[in-house]
Amino acid sequence: MMAFAWTAGIAQARDVNVAIGLSLSPYVIPEENRGMEFDIAKQALALEGHVMLPHYGPLGRLLKELEAGQTDAALTQRMETGIKSASYSDVYITYRNYAITLASRDLKIDRLADLTGKSILAFQRAATYLGPDFKAIADANPTYREESRQIIQPTMLFHDRIDVVIADRNIFAWFSRLPEVTAKTDTTQPIRLHALFPPTEYRVAFRDPDLRDAFNRGLGKLRASGEYDRIVARYAPLMAGEGK
């Protein structure tokens, strides 16, 4: 009887504790509890009567919190690299990651193998998210490292202290414009975007499949109503646009 009551309660409106990565602006702007990705997830849940309660932390910690039962869901996840016990939503957001270099360095990077021997600063879990070929290169490179605080990436690149940054173009552009970065280095230097990676599709990982199903229904409603496109349009001025 108790088990039935618990299961029935899942389908009802509830607060949903959601683990969200840091350093994902403008997809997620933690200081303002908003962002393109944040708004999409929040409204998809709201359309099914649920309230999203955000909890921020490093990307590498999100799935551990979910697996430990410390949170109900985690944003920005991939089925291929996540925990098997989770229930994954439909794709709700797509990132575009690039290898980013200073144009003044004139580095030739046309394929993953061209990253060999270069110092690389990537976002946290990049070696996991970006596929086995990239992971093999990262594992073999003693100068490869990942950083949970992506504000460090433009600082290091524009100071010419690193050869290559691996990041989503919009996230890199966002942090490049922050006063904390522009006060330290010349962020007007031209950069090159090397399109080594296909677009990365992300899902929400849930502990409860019923809640996952509710999110998918809400996401479908969001798309059908046109509100999904309106959210994207609202954040378009903050986005760097597509690279060549």
C-alpha positions, 0 to 999 in steps of 0.5 A, spaced: 500 500 500 505 504 501 509 503 495 502 504 491 502 511 494 509 513 493 508 511 485 502 515 485 505 521 488 510 521 482 505 523 477 502 528 481 505 535 481 512 536 485 518 540 486 524 537 482 531 537 484 535 538 478 543 538 478 546 543 473 553 544 471 557 551 472 560 555 467 555 553 461 553 561 460 549 563 456 545 556 456 545 556 463 546 563 467 547 561 474 547 567 477 540 569 474 537 562 474 536 563 467 539 561 460 537 558 454 537 551 456 535 552 463 529 556 461 527 550 456 528 545 462 524 549 467 518 550 462 518 543 459 517 541 467 512 546 468 507 544 463 507 538 466 505 541 473 512 540 476 517 546 479 524 545 477 529 547 483 536 548 481 542 546 484 549 548 481 556 544 481 561 541 476 559 537 471 563 531 473 559 531 479 552 531 477 551 524 475 554 522 482 549 526 485 544 523 481 546 516 482 547 517 490 540 519 490 541 526 492 538 529 486 532 528 481 535 529 475 541 532 471 541 537 465 546 536 460 547 529 459 549 523 454 546 516 454 552 514 451 557 516 457 552 516 463 550 511 468 545 506 466 541 506 471 538 513 469 532 514 465 534 519 459 529 524 456 529 526 449 534 531 446 532 538 448 539 542 447 545 541 442 552 544 443 557 545 438 564 544 440 570 547 437 578 547 437 579 554 438 586 557 437 589 564 436 589 566 429 596 569 430 599 562 431 597 560 424 596 553 427 594 547 422 588 543 425 584 540 420 583 533 424 583 530 431 590 527 429 593 535 428 591 536 436 597 531 437 603 534 441 599 541 443 597 543 449 590 543 450 585 546 455 578 543 455 571 543 459 570 538 464 568 531 461 570 533 454 574 527 453 568 523 455 563 527 451 567 528 445 567 521 443 573 515 443 577 518 438 578 524 442 579 521 448 585 517 445 588 523 443 587 526 450 589 520 454 596 520 450 597 527 451 601 529 458 599 537 457 591 535 456 587 538 462 580 539 463 577 545 467 570 546 470 571 553 470 571 555 463 572 562 465 579 560 465 579 558 458 579 565 454 584 567 459 589 562 458 588 562 450 589 570 449 595 570 454 598 565 449 599 560 455 595 554 451 595 552 444 588 550 444 581 550 447 576 545 446 569 549 448 562 550 445 563 557 441 557 560 445 560 559 452 567 561 450 564 567 447 560 569 453 566 568 458 571 572 453 566 578 454 566 578 462 570 584 465 574 579 469 577 576 463 577 583 459 581 586 464 587 581 464 588 580 457 586 582 450 580 579 448 579 582 441 585 578 438 582 574 432 581 566 433 580 560 429 574 555 430 576 548 428 570 544 426 573 537 429 567 535 432 559 534 430 554 537 434 553 534 441 546 533 443 544 533 450 538 530 454 536 530 461 538 524 466 532 522 471 532 517 476 524 516 475 522 514 468 515 517 470 518 524 471 522 523 465 516 521 461 513 527 464 519 532 461 518 529 454 511 530 454 512 538 456 518 538 451 513 536 446 508 541 448 513 546 448 516 545 441 508 544 438 506 551 441 512 555 438 515 557 445 521 553 444 523 557 438 521 563 442 526 561 448 531 560 443 530 567 439 530 571 446 537 568 447 540 569 440 543 576 441 547 572 447 550 567 442 556 567 438 553 564 432 555 558 427 562 558 426 565 556 419 
